[in-house]
Amino acid sequence: MDQWTALGVTAFTVLAVLWLSKQKAPWIKGLLNWFPAILFAYVIPALFTHSTGLDLSHVYLHTVSRNWIIPFAILTVMSALSIPQLRLVGPRPIILFVSGSMIIATLPVMLVFFATIVLPNGYGLFMAQGYWKGLVPIVGGWIGGSTSQLVLKELVGTPEPLFLSVLVLDNILVNIWTILMFQLIKRSDQLNRYFGITETIPDFVADEVRPGSRTLRSIIITIFGIVVVTLATNLLVDDFLWRVIVLSVTGLMLGNFVPRWNHPFVLKTGGILIILIMAILGLRLNFSGLSLPIPFVVIALVWIVAHYLFMMAVARIMGLHMAWVPIASMANLGGISTAPAVTSAYNEEWMPHAILLAILSMVSGTAWGMFTIYLFGLF
């Protein structure tokens, strides 16, 4: 029964979001300027599960999303990316992303050091009682994802009760942060004007698609290519990270070297798939079960806000478009699903770049966490 309920809620959510995004009424457009349509994909399922008391966090639909919907979305979105666009954007978003990863890995050590000086029981709480071991898996969870989080838990020896509470705190922070990033990315142009940043990115899809590319034949070629490549990759590649990398590279090749590849179609399809993924993620939204000392929670809050402010400063120094800050932040904290979703609230054509940054996050999370362990070892 739960499986059908989850499917029904997800289908309703996707249709509702698509309907909202097409509305022209002034009051709806005003609402969407503050609360982007795609964010409803995250909130509607969460409101349903919270109001009904149903636990839909373990339904099979989540497995389908990870094994099939996300791979389809990655291939589709990446095939919309043009190599000229990739060259134009350049390395600065990667520099911004790495700066965010660096502050995530180093700031908890600085904050704990500060807490040991300011709080009477700071050293006893974080070092003697071992609460610092709960911060290390957060580094892995934010930058690398669940795999890095589990690896770092074992490396540092985080006790199970502490680890479970950290998982709940991590879930709460990332969910709230995702909602905030949807808000902030909509205000990127205002921040650009405030900081005097004039960088613009041209509309690539409209310029590059030839007149005949919207024909039925081009759509059939595109769908066939996406289905065949995704099926082959899922059958031949077991590891999720390598699957993401293979699909991303293959998508880039398809979009740039298949003559009749339909770029508007894959961009639109990718946007719908991202909405679907967000709706399924919303079924897992849960804010219960948190039990941690107040200083630990305060450090986590300061940590997540400070990493964003630091990246804003880096973007300002480089004169980089402020939309890249929430994109890089979500690539660090949210990963392969939420980074392109937040990006689509500003410009769908930037979604492939968000995926590239999210891949960097997935491959570097464990290394950053080990660096955090090393820094804590200096205490």
C-alpha positions in Angstrom: 0.0 0.0 0.0 2.8 2.4 0.9 4.4 1.8 -2.5 1.2 3.0 -4.3 0.8 5.9 -1.9 4.4 7.1 -2.6 3.8 6.7 -6.4 0.6 8.7 -6.2 2.1 11.5 -4.1 5.1 11.7 -6.4 2.9 11.8 -9.6 0.6 14.5 -8.1 3.6 16.6 -7.0 5.3 16.5 -10.4 2.1 17.5 -12.2 1.4 20.2 -9.6 4.9 21.7 -10.1 4.7 21.6 -13.9 1.3 23.3 -13.7 2.6 26.0 -11.3 5.6 26.7 -13.5 3.3 27.5 -16.5 0.9 29.9 -14.6 0.9 33.6 -15.7 -1.3 35.0 -12.9 0.5 37.9 -11.2 0.0 36.6 -7.7 1.3 33.1 -8.6 4.3 34.6 -10.4 5.0 36.7 -7.3 4.8 33.6 -5.1 7.1 31.7 -7.4 9.7 34.6 -7.3 9.9 34.0 -3.5 9.3 30.2 -3.5 10.4 28.6 -6.8 8.1 26.1 -8.4 10.6 23.3 -8.2 10.9 23.8 -4.4 7.2 22.6 -4.2 8.5 19.2 -5.4 10.5 18.9 -2.2 7.9 20.4 0.2 4.6 18.8 -1.0 5.6 15.2 -0.3 7.1 16.2 3.0 3.9 18.0 4.1 1.9 14.9 3.1 4.1 12.4 5.1 4.2 14.8 8.1 0.4 15.4 8.2 -0.5 11.7 7.7 2.2 10.2 9.8 3.2 7.9 7.0 6.8 6.8 6.8 7.6 6.6 3.0 11.4 6.9 3.5 12.0 3.2 2.7 9.7 2.5 -0.2 11.1 0.9 -3.4 10.6 4.1 -5.3 13.8 5.4 -3.7 15.8 2.5 -5.2 14.2 3.1 -8.6 15.2 6.7 -8.4 18.9 5.9 -7.5 19.3 3.1 -10.1 17.3 4.5 -13.0 15.8 8.0 -12.7 19.0 9.7 -11.5 21.1 8.0 -14.3 18.6 9.0 -16.9 18.6 12.6 -15.6 22.4 12.8 -15.5 22.8 11.6 -19.1 20.0 13.8 -20.3 21.2 17.0 -18.6 24.9 16.4 -19.5 24.0 15.9 -23.2 22.6 19.5 -23.1 26.1 20.9 -22.3 28.1 22.2 -25.2 31.9 22.2 -25.1 32.1 25.9 -26.1 29.9 26.7 -23.1 32.2 24.6 -20.9 35.2 26.6 -22.2 33.5 29.9 -21.7 32.5 29.2 -18.0 36.2 28.2 -17.3 37.8 27.0 -14.1 36.6 29.7 -11.7 33.4 27.8 -10.5 35.7 24.8 -9.7 38.0 27.1 -7.7 34.9 28.4 -5.9 33.7 24.8 -5.2 37.1 23.7 -3.9 37.3 26.7 -1.6 33.9 25.7 -0.2 35.2 22.1 0.3 38.3 23.4 2.1 36.3 25.5 4.6 34.0 22.6 5.3 37.0 20.4 6.1 38.9 22.9 8.2 36.4 25.1 9.9 35.1 22.5 12.4 38.6 22.2 13.8 38.9 25.9 14.2 35.4 26.1 15.9 36.2 23.3 18.3 39.5 25.0 19.2 37.5 28.2 19.8 34.9 26.3 21.9 37.7 24.8 24.1 38.9 28.3 24.9 35.5 30.0 25.4 33.4 27.2 27.0 34.3 26.0 30.5 33.6 22.4 29.5 34.5 22.8 25.9 37.6 20.6 25.9 35.9 18.0 28.0 32.8 17.9 25.7 34.5 17.8 22.3 37.8 16.1 23.1 37.5 14.0 26.3 33.9 12.9 25.6 34.8 12.4 21.9 32.1 14.6 20.3 34.6 15.8 17.7 34.2 12.3 16.2 30.7 13.3 15.3 31.9 16.2 13.2 34.1 14.2 10.9 31.3 12.1 9.3 29.5 15.4 8.7 32.4 16.5 6.5 32.1 13.3 4.5 28.3 13.5 4.3 28.4 17.1 3.1 31.2 16.8 0.6 31.2 13.2 -0.5 27.8 11.7 0.4 26.7 8.7 2.4 29.5 6.5 1.3 32.2 8.9 2.5 30.2 9.5 5.6 30.2 5.7 6.5 33.9 5.3 5.6 34.9 8.3 7.9 32.7 7.0 10.7 34.7 3.8 10.7 38.0 5.6 10.3 37.5 7.8 13.3 35.4 5.3 15.3 32.3 7.4 15.8 30.0 5.7 18.5 26.7 4.4 17.1 24.4 6.6 19.3 26.4 9.7 18.3 26.4 8.8 14.7 22.7 8.3 14.6 22.1 11.7 16.1 24.6 13.2 13.7 22.6 11.7 10.8 19.4 13.4 12.0 21.2 16.7 12.4 22.8 16.4 9.0 19.4 15.6 7.5 17.8 18.7 9.1 20.6 21.1 8.2 20.8 20.0 4.5 17.1 20.0 4.0 16.8 23.5 5.5 19.9 24.6 3.5 18.4 23.3 0.3 15.3 25.5 0.8 17.5 28.5 1.5 19.6 27.9 -1.6 16.4 28.0 -3.7 15.7 31.4 -2.2 19.2 32.8 -2.6 19.9 31.7 -6.2 16.8 33.6 -7.2 18.4 36.7 -5.8 21.7 36.2 -7.6 21.2 39.2 -10.0 20.5 41.5 -7.1 23.7 40.4 -5.4 25.6 40.9 -8.7 24.4 44.5 -8.8 25.2 45.0 -5.2 28.8 43.8 -5.6 29.3 45.3 -9.0 29.6 42.0 -10.8 28.8 42.3 -14.5 29.5 38.7 -15.7 26.8 37.2 -17.9 26.5 33.7 -19.6 24.8 33.6 -23.0 21.9 31.4 -23.9 23.6 28.5 -25.6 20.8 26.1 -26.5 18.9 28.7 -28.5 22.0 29.7 -30.5 23.3 26.2 -31.2 20.3 24.2 -32.3 19.8 24.1 -36.0 16.3 24.7 -37.5 15.6 21.1 -38.2 16.6 19.8 -34.8 13.0 19.9 -33.4 11.7 17.2 -35.9 10.2 13.9 -34.8 13.3 12.2 -36.2 15.7 14.1 -34.0 13.5 13.4 -30.9 13.5 9.6 -31.7 17.3 9.6 -32.2 17.7 11.4 -28.9 15.4 9.2 -26.9 16.9 6.0 -28.4 20.4 7.2 -27.5 19.5 8.0 -23.9 17.7 4.7 -23.3 20.4 2.5 -24.9 23.3 4.3 -23.1 21.5 4.3 -19.7 20.6 0.6 -20.0 24.1 -0.4 -21.1 25.7 1.6 -18.3 23.5 0.2 -15.6 24.2 -3.4 -16.8 27.9 -3.0 -17.2 28.8 -0.6 -14.3 27.9 -1.5 -10.7 29.5 1.2 -8.7 27.2 4.3 -8.5 30.1 6.8 -8.7 31.6 5.3 -11.8 28.1 5.0 -13.3 27.7 8.8 -12.8 31.1 9.5 -14.3 30.5 7.3 -17.4 27.0 8.8 -18.0 28.3 12.3 -17.6 31.2 11.8 -20.1 29.0 9.9 -22.6 26.3 12.6 -22.3 28.8 15.3 -23.1 29.9 13.3 -26.2 26.4 12.6 -27.4 25.4 16.3 -27.1 28.4 17.6 -29.0 29.1 14.9 -31.7 25.7 13.4 -32.6 24.5 15.7 -35.5 20.8 15.6 -34.8 20.9 15.6 -31.1 17.8 17.6 -29.8 19.2 20.0 -27.2 15.9 21.7 -26.3 14.3 18.3 -25.8 17.0 16.9 -23.5 17.1 20.2 -21.5 13.3 20.1 -21.0 13.3 16.4 -20.2 16.2 16.8 -17.8 14.3 19.5 -15.9 11.2 17.2 -15.5 13.4 14.4 -14.3 15.0 16.7 -11.7 11.5 17.6 -10.5 10.7 13.9 -10.2 13.9 13.2 -8.2 13.2 16.1 -5.9 9.6 14.8 -5.3 11.0 11.4 -4.3 13.6 12.9 -2.0 10.8 14.9 -0.3 9.3 11.6 0.8 12.3 11.2 3.1 12.1 14.6 4.8 12.2 14.0 8.6 13.0 16.3 11.4 12.6 13.9 14.4 15.1 12.0 16.6 17.7 14.8 17.3 19.6 14.5 20.6 22.9 16.4 20.7 24.5 19.0 23.1 23.7 22.6 22.2 27.3 23.6 21.6 27.6 20.8 19.0 24.5 22.1 17.2 25.7 25.7 17.4 29.0 24.7 15.8 27.2 22.9 13.0 25.0 26.0 12.3 28.0 28.4 12.3 29.9 26.0 10.2 27.3 25.7 7.4 26.6 29.5 7.3 30.3 30.4 7.4 31.2 28.2 4.4 28.6 30.1 2.3 29.9 33.5 3.4 33.4 32.4 2.6 32.4 31.3 -0.9 30.6 34.6 -1.4 33.9 36.4 -0.6 35.8 34.2 -3.0 33.3 34.8 -5.7 33.4 38.5 -5.1 37.2 38.5 -5.4 37.1 36.6 -8.7 34.2 38.7 -10.0 32.2 35.5 -10.5 28.5 35.4 -11.0 26.8 35.1 -7.6 24.6 32.2 -8.8 27.6 30.0 -8.7 27.8 30.3 -4.9 24.5 28.4 -4.1 25.3 26.0 -7.0 28.8 25.2 -5.5 27.3 25.1 -2.0 24.7 22.5 -3.0 27.3 20.5 -5.0 29.2 20.3 -1.7 26.3 19.7 0.7 23.5 18.3 -1.5 25.2 16.4 -4.2 24.1 14.9 -7.5 20.3 15.3 -7.0 19.8 18.7 -5.3 22.7 20.7 -7.0 21.1 20.6 -10.5 17.6 21.1 -8.9 18.7 24.4 -7.2 20.5 25.4 -10.4 17.4 24.9 -12.5 15.6 27.6 -10.4 18.0 30.1 -12.0 19.0 28.7 -15.4 18.4 25.1 -16.6 21.4 25.4 -19.0 23.7 25.5 -16.0 22.5 22.1 -14.6 25.4 20.2 -16.3 27.9 22.3 -14.5 26.2 21.6 -11.2 26.5 17.9 -12.0 30.2 18.2 -12.8 30.8 20.0 -9.4 28.7 17.3 -7.6 30.9 14.6 -9.2 34.0 16.4 -7.8 32.3 16.4 -4.4 31.6 12.6 -4.6 35.2 11.8 -5.4 36.8 14.1 -2.9 34.7 13.7 0.2 36.7 11.0 1.9 40.0 12.7 1.3 38.7 16.0 2.8 37.4 14.0 5.8 40.8 12.4 6.4 42.3 15.8 6.3 39.9 16.9 9.0 40.9 13.8 11.1 44.6 14.8 10.7 43.8 18.4 11.9 41.9 17.1 14.9 44.9 14.8 15.7 47.0 18.0 16.2 45.1 18.9 19.3 
